[in-house]
Amino acid sequence: MAGPLNEKESVAPDPVLVDLCREPYRIARPGKQTAPFIFASPHSGKLYPAQFVAGSWLTPVALRRSEDAFVDELFESAVERGALMIAARFPRAFLDVNRAASELDDTMFDAALRVEVDAQSARVAAGLGVIPRIVRDGAEIYRQRLSPAEAEMRLNRLYRPYHAALAALVEETVARFGAAVVVDCHSMPSAASIPDIVLGDRHGASASAALMHHVEAVLAACGFSTARNTPYAGGFTTQVYGRRQPGVHALQIEVNRTLYLDEDRIERLTRFEETRQRLGKALGKLLAVDTDILLQNPPRPSLAAE
């Protein structure tokens, strides 16, 4: 079975898992934060615990197909330009922080879970909950069921620290600028009908129209084709952080992998650096947004279902 060992077993701890529990994420800071932006890369982690790999049906490369591989590298120039960045170090196939903590599939476990479970989640039904049952191409991950203690460990040691850190960065940025923008950074499978970049604002619920127009304009000026909310409108991160208080926005960016990634080998294409530089130029323009635009953004109404 993947994950930490049963209490009855006496086997040495997995050093990768120990490392991840000690440092679940990394935060990159400029010498001085000059822009009210926090870039988040929740799916670019590539440290795989050996027990997790051994407990899977899948090869290491197949497990990596759920990653937004190298997305943290694509966006890291935002830090040089005065923004903050947080990147998860654990892989998406192991734990997906762009899900609610309650989005758990209780059929994956060998005993009753001791945490809240959202039985109505469509993402859980699809196998893509906070602890995924499948990788992105639909292949089953686990050979055996997991223990309830495994779910608690991943949530308590990895998931909650990541979100606590991201929330703290938002509050720190609001205190400094009076506003904040969380940019949730992802990549999407290549397809001829999909543009270079898809922007998600949950159909206006997580970011203001003025900010979204600014983002679209700077991307277009750097030669990127874009779409908004189709086929990706934004996930848990945009839902939680966007427009919860005045001046705070969240948007999701999905980069078409054909621009930078060999999806079969999970390797950078020769055009990776050109894409990174072009995206960096766009980020420079994005971070120059007038803070007054961000402040013209009342919080969204609280919804009972949230």
Steps between C-alpha positions, in 0.01 A plus 500: 500500500615851429573757765618469861515155644244331717577549868559124535776498238859579595658628181721807463312821414494609138764776476314684222181505704692620805648781289158596363344511847784724616467731198173447308541814289752764410445874500707724273529870582659792321737729687195724543142422404397774259185346350188374681515158332544148638568228245405150614614176336310218670569223246867532402641298792708201391625334818344153510517293821640155421219327688244688291666393174536140621131491595386616156413306185665775299853575387667816631450667160130409495459648849667819380236552230280659767766764565494851366865432432740797509219754540680647800796567270278662237373756752803544726607823327205666676713491816780694330235757407382553858232234563482211747481134406402180683552155347396164642788249511279187513346366177139540400449123473585477871294798620309769311479830689271645232217302660304539821634294788167318515516382137595145598392169347422281800510184284878545472548426870498177699302644794267788576655844455522722807480824301222684319408351160311676221297216353352727230827613342509451123879509510506211748259305280741554210789363706670839540445592862748643747664155510454397137396145410616537140756699307387753246479248213265277701737225619446368854779591741481262796548125531337491846272709715653763725462538875296789646819610676655555157231751405544684829878511458485646148240758599666603827863494391476621140160642403426722797852647525490592129169685530597664828814634331310623195239671717779667698659631179165648397459676834860623491447641151171668592668659801773639275297611195135499606435239228620160384473275196548123526603354164450122507739358239426182305556329167249322278525208258575616147223497242459675168178671607639640827669842501842573647357606836163456672415749774253404771318742730204277587290703257573826678465368856869504593649802318377832367423559133756784490780272620405225255497746208848613606629142510354420158647817350855437623494137387373598156771767473758224556351278230297256710151395393258479792156381606311566819334233718481240220584223559648597840318755716710469815519253786507495877777761532311764304183415690663541841719805443319703236294799609463391860592851610533837325791521260580127499478313170587150383537373146612175348743480208526182290792487256469271200772234534568504129685827566765345721460130592553154353195344661609140448847532651419786741796697366546861396473568128764705323248788493469497881739791550338710227158445661638579845652827380186602312289422805745695716451804279124467546542466876696825508206677337250320723672605821490862391122509545366812674417404859188720476357242257542232764333707769186549290389152599241445773502153662259251352188407701545208737329191364345241729643218291859619540 
